[in-house]
Amino acid sequence: QVQLLESGGGLVQAGGSLRLSCAASGGFSSGYVVAWFRQPPGKGREFVAAVKWSSENTSSSDSAKGRFTISRDLAKNTVDLQMNSLKPEDTAVYYCAATPSFALLITSEGYKNWGQGTQVTVSS
């Protein structure tokens, strides 16, 4: 089991950008899939993007494509989510999740390890 810690959240105006980072205790290792989910106020948790640590293969939600980019940083041992052109509807708690897996997973039930989340608020 790994402990995950998200950082980089905050308050930003519509159209602005934020970069979120996810770090794991002891670092990530091959065989892990790492993902970002988000939970808007009063709504359920939804998939944003995922990456395989070993290969950097990625998967993204339709809402994320063209605006958000997930990436693996070997030097920093983090998984980052670059968010551009932010909209008020992007306001949510953003969670990092990780699990041993051969495949990219897009459902929250598939992940064993979760961070506590970081708040992203986009003002209009």
Secondary structure, DSSP 4 states (H G I P E B T S, - for coil): ---EEEE--EEEETT--EEEEEEETT---TTEEEEEEEE-TTS--EEEEEEETTT--EEE-TTTTTTEEEEEETTTTEEEEEE-S--GGG-EEEEEEEEE-SS---SGGG-SEE---EEEEEE-
